[in-house]
Amino acid sequence: MEVTAARSTFFGDIGHWADRTPVHEAALQLRELIDAGASVNIVTVDNFTPLHDACIQGHPNCVKILLEAGAQVDVRTIHGSTPLCHACAAGSLESVKLLVDHGASVNPSLTALTASPLHEACIRGNPDCVKLMIAEGALLEAFDIYFGTPLHAACAKGHFDCALLMLNAGANVNAMKFHETTMHHAAREDRADLVELLVEFGGDVNISDNMGHKPRDYTKLGSPANCSLLHYESNPLSLQQLCRIVLRTVFGTRALMLVPKLDISQRLIDYLTYKL
């Protein structure tokens, strides 16, 4: 391309021309368009901005250029999604960090058509984004009308790592979504590992939904989740497990901060923080 040939060997902080990918090339062309007067906040009929598209495509170079040029960080699509929602859905940690550094809200107001950035990260199974959203103060019990809480979303999609992060941060393991718990979702997905994880954090295997069905009622006889649920229905937890659940419940969202300060052995600290 003539434009490429006319450029100097280096362009800002993007790097040497020989190392550029098509994405880098797009970022360079984007910067040229902005310098020529293109609006960074122009919208489509469904209120998508260039920043929304850069985020959902996972192009942090373009996100950086758009933000530095004055792109509105919390602009919403017709469905209410912000660029941060899209970046979390795409799993682009670099884009997420850029948005947060530019003041993006981690807790945008939710509508009937909107999920929070933390929901999006849990739905798509992006644990790094989940961890960052939690660290930035995302609401653990934010309620999406379709999935419920972010923990519901992680379990409904079978994302173990995201569920573990949510639980360790203090998410309510027995939160209800129209009388349905995370355990019901884990059962539907036939995820014995998720069932066991939820039980370890105090999940109730005997709770019924609004149809009167327990989690095991959504499993196939003999399936891994069915066997796991049947075991926990028939066998009480050990005193050791119950003590951990009670202590973690009391500490709530401060558990990971407070437990290491207890005057107990490192082995017990590891157990209470689920490192064993």
C-alpha positions in Angstrom: 0.0 0.0 0.0 1.2 3.5 -0.8 0.4 4.8 2.7 2.5 2.0 4.2 5.5 2.7 2.0 5.4 6.4 2.9 5.6 5.7 6.6 8.8 5.9 8.7 10.4 2.7 10.0 8.8 3.2 13.5 5.4 4.6 14.3 5.0 5.7 18.0 5.0 2.7 20.3 3.5 0.2 17.9 6.9 -1.2 16.8 9.0 -1.9 13.8 7.1 -2.3 10.5 8.4 -5.8 10.0 6.7 -6.9 13.2 3.3 -5.5 12.4 0.3 -7.7 12.0 -2.8 -6.8 10.1 -4.2 -5.6 13.5 -1.2 -3.2 13.9 -1.8 -2.0 10.4 -5.4 -1.3 11.2 -4.4 0.6 14.3 -2.1 2.8 12.1 -4.8 3.5 9.6 -7.2 4.2 12.5 -4.8 6.8 13.9 -4.5 8.4 10.4 -8.3 8.6 10.1 -8.6 10.3 13.5 -5.8 12.7 12.6 -7.8 13.5 9.5 -10.8 14.4 11.6 -12.9 11.2 11.8 -15.2 11.1 14.8 -14.3 8.4 17.4 -17.8 8.5 18.9 -19.8 8.0 15.7 -22.5 5.4 16.2 -24.4 2.8 14.1 -28.2 2.4 14.2 -27.8 0.1 17.2 -25.5 2.6 18.9 -22.3 0.7 18.4 -19.2 2.9 18.5 -15.8 2.1 17.1 -14.7 1.5 20.7 -17.4 -1.2 21.1 -16.1 -2.9 18.0 -12.5 -2.7 19.0 -13.3 -4.2 22.3 -15.4 -7.1 21.1 -12.8 -7.9 18.5 -10.1 -7.9 21.1 -7.9 -5.2 19.5 -6.2 -3.3 22.4 -4.0 -1.2 20.1 -7.2 0.3 18.6 -8.8 0.6 22.0 -5.8 2.6 23.2 -5.9 4.9 20.2 -9.6 5.5 20.5 -9.5 6.2 24.2 -6.6 8.6 23.8 -8.6 10.4 21.1 -11.5 11.0 23.4 -13.8 8.0 22.9 -16.6 7.8 25.4 -15.7 5.0 27.7 -19.1 4.1 29.1 -21.2 4.6 26.0 -23.9 2.0 25.7 -25.3 0.0 22.7 -29.1 -0.2 22.1 -29.0 -3.3 24.3 -27.2 -1.4 27.1 -23.7 -3.0 26.7 -20.7 -0.9 27.4 -17.2 -1.4 25.8 -16.1 -3.0 29.1 -18.8 -5.6 28.7 -17.5 -6.4 25.2 -13.9 -6.5 26.3 -14.7 -8.9 29.1 -16.7 -11.1 26.7 -13.8 -11.1 24.3 -11.3 -12.0 27.1 -9.0 -9.1 26.1 -7.4 -8.4 29.5 -5.3 -5.6 28.0 -8.4 -3.9 26.6 -10.1 -4.3 30.0 -7.2 -2.7 31.8 -7.2 0.2 29.4 -10.9 0.8 29.9 -10.6 0.6 33.7 -7.7 3.0 33.6 -9.8 5.5 31.7 -12.6 5.3 34.2 -14.9 2.7 32.8 -17.6 1.7 35.3 -17.3 -1.9 36.4 -20.9 -1.8 37.7 -23.0 -0.2 34.9 -26.7 -0.2 35.7 -28.4 -3.4 34.3 -31.5 -3.6 32.2 -33.6 -6.5 31.0 -31.2 -6.9 28.0 -27.9 -6.2 29.8 -25.4 -8.3 31.6 -22.6 -6.7 33.7 -18.9 -6.9 32.7 -18.4 -9.6 35.4 -21.3 -11.6 34.0 -19.8 -11.4 30.5 -16.4 -12.7 31.7 -18.1 -15.6 33.6 -20.4 -16.4 30.6 -17.4 -16.6 28.2 -15.1 -18.3 30.7 -12.4 -15.6 31.0 -10.9 -16.1 34.5 -8.3 -13.3 34.1 -11.0 -10.8 33.4 -13.1 -12.2 36.2 -10.2 -11.7 38.6 -9.6 -8.1 37.5 -13.3 -7.2 37.7 -13.5 -8.6 41.3 -10.3 -6.7 42.2 -11.9 -3.5 40.8 -15.0 -3.9 43.0 -17.5 -5.6 40.6 -20.7 -6.5 42.4 -20.7 -10.3 43.1 -24.4 -10.5 43.4 -25.4 -8.3 40.4 -28.5 -9.9 38.9 -29.0 -10.5 35.3 -32.6 -11.5 34.4 -31.4 -14.3 32.1 -28.5 -15.9 34.1 -29.0 -14.6 37.6 -25.7 -13.8 39.4 -22.3 -14.1 37.8 -21.8 -17.3 39.7 -25.0 -18.7 38.2 -23.6 -17.7 34.7 -20.2 -19.5 35.4 -22.0 -22.7 36.5 -24.6 -22.6 33.7 -21.7 -22.4 31.2 -19.5 -25.0 33.1 -16.6 -22.6 33.7 -14.9 -24.1 36.8 -12.1 -21.6 37.1 -14.5 -18.6 37.0 -16.8 -20.3 39.6 -13.8 -20.9 41.9 -12.8 -17.2 41.6 -16.3 -16.1 42.4 -16.7 -18.4 45.4 -13.3 -17.5 46.8 -14.2 -13.8 46.5 -17.3 -14.4 48.7 -20.1 -14.9 46.2 -23.2 -16.4 47.7 -23.1 -20.1 46.8 -26.9 -20.5 47.4 -28.1 -17.4 45.7 -31.4 -17.9 44.0 -32.5 -17.1 40.4 -36.2 -17.6 40.3 -35.8 -20.3 43.0 -33.0 -21.9 41.1 -29.5 -22.2 42.6 -26.0 -22.6 41.1 -26.2 -26.2 42.1 -29.2 -26.7 39.7 -27.0 -25.3 36.9 -24.1 -27.6 37.8 -26.4 -30.6 37.8 -27.9 -29.7 34.4 -24.4 -29.5 32.9 -23.6 -32.9 34.5 -20.5 -31.3 36.1 -19.5 -33.4 39.1 -16.5 -31.2 39.6 -18.7 -28.1 39.9 -21.1 -29.9 42.3 -18.2 -30.8 44.5 -16.8 -27.3 44.4 -20.1 -25.8 45.3 -20.6 -28.2 48.2 -17.1 -27.3 49.5 -18.3 -23.7 49.7 -21.6 -24.6 51.4 -23.8 -25.4 48.4 -27.1 -27.0 49.4 -27.8 -30.2 47.4 -31.3 -30.6 48.9 -32.7 -27.2 48.0 -35.7 -27.2 45.6 -36.5 -24.9 42.8 -40.0 -23.4 42.1 -40.9 -26.7 40.4 -40.1 -28.7 43.5 -37.1 -30.2 41.9 -33.8 -30.8 43.6 -30.5 -30.5 41.6 -30.3 -34.3 41.3 -33.7 -34.3 39.6 -32.0 -32.7 36.6 -29.4 -35.4 36.2 -29.4 -38.7 34.4 -29.3 -41.8 36.6 -25.7 -43.0 37.0 -24.2 -39.8 35.5 -21.2 -38.3 37.3 -23.2 -35.4 38.7 -26.0 -37.7 39.7 -23.6 -40.0 41.7 -22.0 -37.0 43.3 -25.3 -35.4 44.4 -26.6 -38.7 45.6 -23.4 -39.1 47.7 -23.8 -35.7 49.3 -27.5 -36.2 49.9 -26.7 -39.5 51.8 -23.6 -38.4 53.7 -23.2 -35.4 55.9 -20.1 -33.2 55.6 -17.3 -33.7 58.0 -17.0 -31.4 61.0 -13.8 -30.1 59.4 -15.6 -29.1 56.2 -18.5 -27.5 58.2 -16.1 -25.4 60.3 -14.5 -24.1 57.1 -17.8 -23.2 55.6 -19.0 -21.4 58.7 -15.8 -19.4 59.0 -15.8 -18.5 55.4 -19.4 -17.4 55.6 -18.7 -15.2 58.6 -15.8 -13.5 56.8 -17.7 -13.2 53.6 -16.0 -11.1 50.9 -13.1 -10.3 53.3 -12.1 -14.0 53.7 -9.0 -13.9 51.5 -7.8 -10.8 53.3 -8.6 -11.9 56.9 -7.7 -15.6 56.9 -4.0 -15.1 56.3 -3.9 -12.8 59.4 -5.2 -15.5 61.7 -2.8 -16.9 64.3 -2.9 -20.4 63.0 -0.7 -22.7 61.0 0.0 -22.1 57.3 -1.6 -25.5 56.6 -4.9 -24.3 58.2 -4.6 -21.0 56.3 -4.2 -23.0 53.0 -7.2 -25.2 53.9 -9.4 -22.2 54.7 -8.4 -20.4 51.4 -9.0 -23.7 49.4 -5.3 -24.2 48.5 -5.4 -27.8 49.6 
